[in-house]
């Protein structure tokens, strides 16, 4: 085949191709994974679908509904190019034979438009706004597979993995954020077998490119912002020229989202905030309040993640340490991360940042850096650091009285035997 993304070769008989692929589909379901007559993109998708779905009769689940769907798609970047989709593909959606659909990067349908009769047919297979049509939940289909392989393509009739969808043919193309390259979703046209031609694939691809061009021209990149959370119990967020102080729970959520730029599910965030004992309703309520505080341009859901590029003081510290710039990292460090927070996820992150910085200061054998650590509120009781400091005195010099006294005092407080002579022995900090 000249173009592997097209469903039919030039001059192929659609009816015969439907029968041929249908037989291959049934053999595949019976355990014959060798499907040489099937396009490789389809064969690979069937294998992914079979691994993910319990049955080829599985129905795509509803992932978003009612007010949650309205709120999510209103804030989605593709809402801004919906007029372009309707302008370029609206004629097809209005002719009574086709559907126009837009999904997000997770295969959730945001908009499905078309004539009443074709919409009713789509409803019978749950091809409706809010339904999850990625391969993992709906099997091989044009929008889901286009997202999976990140390429425009057609899926023809019996090429669909789910039997309920095999009376349809569709063409879809992925859409990306032109600034970051991040996948935003896909645009799809669904209808009858006549869509299996080069024109429908070219049309959805041109529509996707037009949307990306508009976004690149009209959608200003998200303004860089900064979060300050070291040495304070409530974080501050500076974004778009506005500085705001967040409450304790919102501070914890924002820090956790910054630590996981790939996104977190509600269940994962609940565990990070509360541990094992948490109600999903409580987590959703907190995240809903946080979205109202930050605005939809900053926070997206499913999974929850930050949309804008935000930096944070604790990330600056770890970034400097990764580059071996210990003195700068220590200067940036204003204290433990949200020190009064007992959220498990924040506590783990706090220990990680503190541990990395402390280890780097110890390993530096730089008396000035160690002295800076010891003079801080969080370092004054650090026995191992005091011991290291006294050992770094010039050879033959007696220990400084203050340092020696501090070592003996801390060793006694920690229940360790104080040194009897010479430089103190190294002791682990408890």
C-alpha positions, 0 to 999 in steps of 0.5 A: 500500500502506498500510504499505510495511513489510508484504509483502502488502496486505489480501486479496492472493493470496499465490500470485499475489504470489509469481509476480508478484514472481518475474517481476519478479525475473528481469527485474531480473536480466536488466537491467531495473532498473525494477520498479514492481510491487515495494515500494520498500524491496525494489527498493532492496535488490535494487539494493544486493544486485546491486552487492555479490554476484556472483550471486543464487545466492550463499551466505551465508559463515560468519564466526564458528565454534566457540569464536570464535562462543561467545566473541563471542555470550557477550559480546554485549549481546543475550545478556542479553535472549535469555530475552526472545526465547525467552519471546515468540517461543519458541512459534513456534520450537517449533511446527515451522514457524518459526525464531527468529534473532538477529543482530548489527549486522553481520548475523552470526547469533548464535542460530538456534532452531527444530524439527529439520526447519525447522533442517535446511532452514535449514542448506541455505541456511547460515542458521546461527549464525555466518553473515553475513546482511547484504545485502552477503553474503546479499542481500535478507532480513529481518534483513539489510535491517532492519539496512540501513534500520534499520526493522522489515519483512517480506521475502516469498518471491520478494522475497529476492534469493538464489534459495535463500531464496525459499521462506521468508518472514521478519519482523525488527526492529532492536534498539538500545542504549537509552543510546547509540542504537547498533544492536546487531542484529536479531530475526527470525522465519522460516517459510512464506508465512503469516508475511506478515501484520501480526501477525508484524511487530507481534510482532517489533517488540514483542519488539525494544521489550521487549528495549530496555526491559529493557536500559535498565532492567537494563544499566547504562551502561558506566563512563567510563574513562581511558587515559594514554599521553602521555610514557610507553612503557606506557599505563595504563587506569583503568576501573571503579575499577581502574587497570592498566598495560598492556604495550607491544603492548597499549598500542599496540593500545588507543591505535589502538582509541581513535583509531578508535572506528568500529572496525578490522579485524584486517588494518588493526590488523596494518598499524598495528602491524607494517606490511606484514610481519604474520601474521594469526595474530599479530594475532589472538593479540595481540587475544585476549590484549588481550580477556582483559586488558580483559574482554569488556565493553570489547572487541568484535570484527568489527570490533575496537572499544571497547565502553565510553566511554573518554577518553584524555590525547592525545584531550584535547589534540587536543580542547582544540586544536580549541576554541582552548584552547592553554594548556590543551592544553600543560598537559595534554601530558605528552610524546610519545605512547608515545615508544618505539613504532615501530608505524606507526599509533602513529608517525603518531598521535604525529606528528599530536598533536605537530605540531598542538600545536607549530603551535598554540604557534607560531601563538599568539605567546605568549612564555609558552607558547613558553617552556614548550615550550622548557623541556620535554625535547621542545622544548629543541632546537626551533630554529624555536621558539627563533628565534620566541621571540627575535623576540617580544622587545619592539621594540628590545630585544637578544636574551636571551643564553641564547636567542641562544646557543641559536639559534647553537648549534642552527644550527651543529648542524643545519649552518645558517649562524649569524646574524651580527647582530641577531635570528636569522633564521627557520629551519625545524626539521629 
